[in-house]
Amino acid sequence: MEKKLIISGVDKEMKIALEKYEEPKDIKRVLSGMRPTGKLHLGNYFGALKPWLELQERAESFFFIADWHAITTSYHDTKDLAENTVQMMADWLACGLDPEKSTLFVQSWVKEHAELHLLLSMITPVRWLERNPTYKEMMENLKDRELATYGFLGYPVLQTADIVLYDADTVPVGIDQIPHLELSREIARRFNRFFGQLLVEPRPYLSEAPKLPGLDGRKMSKSYGNCIYLSDTKEEVEKKVRTMLTDPARVRKTDPGHPEVCTVYAYHKIFTPEEKVKEVEEACRKGEIGCVQCKKLLAQSINAFLEPIRSKREELLSDRNSLIEIFREGSRKASEIAGAKMEEIKRAVNFLE
C-alpha cells in the first residue's frame, strides 16, 4: 500500500528526504538496530519491534543492539550499558524476534563495523554531516553535555557502515531517521564512485505504526517520564494508567465525553478488543461511564497484552548465560558475513594483502 506522508512544516533536509521516499517493493535483506539506552516501552514496541516482527517473516533480517551508537550521546556515563544490553536482549526475544528467522547480534562484538566506519570517515565530507537535521536539533536540545565530538557528528557514518557491511537493501526507520538514511545512500554512492560498485544503497521502509502517546498526551519518551515499559509489573501498569490524561472538558461522570481528545481512548483503540472499544466510546459520549472505570478497563487490556511478554522475559533472564549466548551466536554469524564483505572492500581500496 502506498504511503502518503505529510511533509509541510518540517526541516528542509527532512522535506527533501521525504519527497524522495518510495516504499520498497522487493525486500530481500533487512537491517536495523536499536540503542540500549534503557528499558523499552510500548512506543518502542509499536514503532520498531512490531515492524521487525513482520519483516522477519518476509525477508532475510539482521537486527543488532547498537551499543557503540549508545555512547555517542551518553559517553559520560556507561555504568548501565552492559545491563541495558542484556535487558534489551530479553525484550527482543520476549516480544517474538526469533534467532531461527533473524540474525540477532551486538554491534561491538562485530569489529568490522568499527573498521568500515573508519574507512568511510575518510571519504565523507564534514559539510554532509553538519547539515543533518537530527544533529542540529540535538545540539540545541541537549545542553547538559558536550556534543561537539566526532562520534556524535559522525553517527551517520557508523550507521552507513552498519548497513552496507551486510548488503542490506532495506532499513526500517522512523520518519526522523529518513535524512540519516539518505546520507548513507550518498556515502555509499561516493564510495562506489571511487572504488567500484561494491556497496548497496539502502532504501528506507516506513511502517504503518499506530501513534501511541505518552501518559500525559505528549510523545512517549523516557526523558518525559511518561512511558509504560514492557517490563512494568501489573501493579505498575495500573498505577500509571490511573495518571493518564483524559478529556479536560469532562468534570463529572455524567458529563458527555469526547473520546477523540482522550489519551485513555487512544490506548483503548490499540489494546482493547474492537467490540469493547465501541461500547466504551458510546458510553463515554453519553456520560454513562466514568474515567476511573474506563481506566480500569484499559489497565486490564494492557496487562493482558504485556503478560506473555513479562512471563517470557522472566524466563529468559533466569538463565542469562543462555540468553547472552543467543546473541553471541548471532554475532558470530554476522562476523562471517561482515568479515567477507570487509575483505572485498579492502581489496577494492587497494590495501596490501
N, C-alpha and C positions, 0 to 999 in steps of 0.2 A: 504494500500500500504506500502511495506517495505521501510524504510528509510535507505539511505546509508550515513553514517557520515564520514567526513574527520577528522582523528584523528592524523595525523602526525604533529609534531612541536608544540604540546600542552604540558601543565604541566603533570607530571607523574600521579598525582592523577586524573586529568581530563581524561587522556587517559584510565586509568583503569576503571573509571566510564562509559565512553562512550563505551568501549568494552563490558561492561555488559548489555548495553541498548537493550531492546527488546520492540517494540511497543505494548502497551496493546491491547488485542483483545476483551475483555469483560469488558467494563467500566460500573460500577454501580453507584458509588458515587465519585464525583469530588470535590476537594477543592483547592482554590488558593487565594492569597492575593496580595495587591499592597500597597506600602508605599506612604503616602500622603506628598511627599516632594516638590510639586509644580505642576504647570499646566501640563496636559497630552498633549503629542504631537502625531503626526502621527505615529511615530515609536512605541509608546506605543499602539496605536490602532491596528496596524498590528501584533505587536509582542505578545500582551497579550489579548486585548479586543476582537478582531475578533475570535481567537480560543475559548475564553469563550462563545461567542455568539453561536458558532457551538456546543459546548459541552452541553450548557443548553438545547439543543433540543434533546439530546440523552442520558442524564444521570441526576440523581439527583445531583444538583450542589449547592455548598456553596462558595460564594465569599466574602472576607472581606477586609476592609480598615485597613491596618496593622500599626496603629498609634504607638503602642509600638515599633515595628521594626524601625519606622522612627527616633526614638531618640537614636538608637544605635550609629549612627554616627553624629546626629545633636542635641545631648543633650544640647549643649551650647547655642542654640538659638531656642526656641519653640514658639516664638511670633506668627508665622503664622500657627501653627499646626492645630488649630480648623478651621480656614478659608480654609486651604488646604483640610481638610477633607470634608467640605461642597462642595467645588468645585469639588472634586473627585466624590462625590455622584451624582452631576449634570451631570458630564461627563459620568459616567457609564449608567445612565438611558437614557440620550440623545442618546447614541450610541446603545441602544437596550437591555441592560440587563433588565430582566423582573422579578419583585418581585413575580409574579404569577408562574414563572418557576424556579427561583433560590432563595435561601436564601441569602439575602444581609445584611451584618452586620458590626459593628465596633468592632475591636479586644478588645479594652479596656472596652467595655460595657459587655463583657462576661468574668467574673473574673476567670473562670476555666482555661483559658489559662495561667494565671499567676501561679495558684496553681499547675497545672501539670508541668509547666516549672520548678518550684522549686523542685518538686519531682524527675523529670528526671535528674536535675542537680546533684542530689546525687549519681547517678549511672553512669554518663558519664565521662570517663577518659579524663583528660585535654589533653593528647597527641593526642586524636582523633580530638579535636577541633583545635589544633595548626597545624595539617597537612592540614587543609582546604585551598586550593589554593586561594580562594577569600579573606580569612583572610590575608594571606601573601601578596597578591597583594595590597590590600587596605592599609595595614600598611605601605607599601613602597610608595604608591602614595599620600595618604592624610597626608602630613607632617604638615598641618596647625592646627592640633588638636591632643589631647591626645587620642589615640585609644587603649591603653593598659588597657582597662576596662573589667570587667567580662561581662557586657552587650554586648559588641562587640564580644568578644571571644565566648560567649555563644549563639550568634544569632541562630545557627543551633539547639540548644536545645529547644529554644522557638518555632522555626519553626516546630520541631517534635511534640511538644505539640499541636500546631495549627491543625496539620493534624490528629493525632491519636485520638483526642477527638471526631471526627466525623466518625471514622471508614472509612475514605476516602481511597479507593483503588487506586485512580489515581490523580496525581497532574500535571497540565500543567505547564511546566517550559521552560526557555531558556537554551541553552547548558551550560552557565556558572553556572547554578544552579544544574546541574546534580550531582556534588560531594556533595553538601549540602543534596540532597535528598538521596543519597547513605548513608550518615552519619545518616540521620533519620531512614533509614531501619536498620542500625546497632544498633542504640539506642533502637528501638522497639524490635529487637531480644534479646538484652541484658536484657531488662525488662522482656520479656516473659520467658527467661531462669530462672530468679529469682522467678517470681511470677505467672507463668502460661500463656497460650496462650490467652492473652487478647487484645493485640494491633495489629492492621492490619499493615503489612509492605507496605507502599505506593509505587506505581510504577510511574515513570516519563512518561509524554506524551509530545513529541516534535512535535509541529505543523509545517506545511509547510508554514511558514510565508514568504512573499516576503521581500527581503533585500532592505530597504529604507535608502539611505544615507542622511546625513545632507546637508545643503545648500552648504557647502564647499567640499563635497565629502567624508568627514570623517564620522564615525559613528554618527548618530543623538544623541546628548546629550545636556542636559541643561547646563552642565559645559562648553561646547564648544560654546554655544550661536548660534547654527546652526539649530534651530528647527522651524517647523511650528506647532503651537499649535491648538488643537481642538477648542479653544475659540477665535482664531485670527479673526479679522474682515476681510471683503472683501478687504479693503484697505491695511491692514497689510499683507495679503497673497500676493497681487500684488507687494508690496514693497519688500518683502522677495524673491519672485521668480526672481525679476529683478537682485538680487545679486548672483544668483546661478552660480556655476562653470560650464563652458561649455568646449567644445573641445579646449584645449590650442593651438593646431596647426592651428586653423581656425582664420585668421586675418580679412579677408574681407567677405562680404555676399556671394560673388560668389565663394569663396574657397570651394572645396569639403569637407564635414564634415565627422566625424567619430562618429556616434551616440553611439557606444558601449562604448566610454570613456566619454560620456557626462552625467552629473548629471541630466540635464533637461530631457533628453530622458529616463533615468531610472524612472523618475516620470511619464512621458507620458505613459509608459507601464503599469502603475498601475491605473492611473486616467483617461486617455483619452480612448474613445471608440476604439476598436481594428482596425476598418477600417480606422479611422483617424490617428492612430499611424503609420500604414503602409505608409500613404501619407506623414506624417512628416518625416519618416525615408528616403524615396526615395527622397524627396525634399532636405533634408539636404545633402545627399550623392552627389546630383547633383549640390549643391550650388544654389538652387532655392528658399530657404527660409533662412532668416537671424535669428540670435539668438534672437533679440528683438521680432520679430513676433512669433517665436517659444515659447518664454517665456509668451507672452500674451495669446496664446492658452492654455498653461499649467495652468496659473493662473485661467482661466475660468473653466477648468476641475476640479481643486482642490476646487474652490469655489462652484461648483455645487455639489461636494461630501460633503463639510462642511456645506452648507446652512441649510439642515434639522437638523443637529446636533446643529448648532448655535441657530436656532429657538427654538428647544426643550429645550436647556439649559436656554435660557432667560425665557421661560415659567416656568420651574422648579424653577429657582432662584427667580422668582417673588412671590413665596409662600414658603419661606424657611422652615417654620414650618411643612408644609405638606411633603416637601422633606425629612426633618430630621426624621419625624415620620415613613416613609417607612423603614428607617434603624433601628429605634428603634423597630419596629415590627419584623423585621428580626432578630435583636439581641435577642429579647425575645424568638423567636423560636429556635435560635441557643443555647441559655442558657438552654432551656429544654433538648436538646439533650446532650450538654456538661455536664450539671449537673448530668444526669443519668449515663453517662459514668464515670464521676469522682467518683461517689459513688461506682461503680463497682471496680474501680481501688483502692480506699481506703480500701475496704473490702479485696481485694487481697493482699494488703501490710500489712494487719492486724492492721490497726488503730482501736482504741476503738470507737465504735459507740455510 
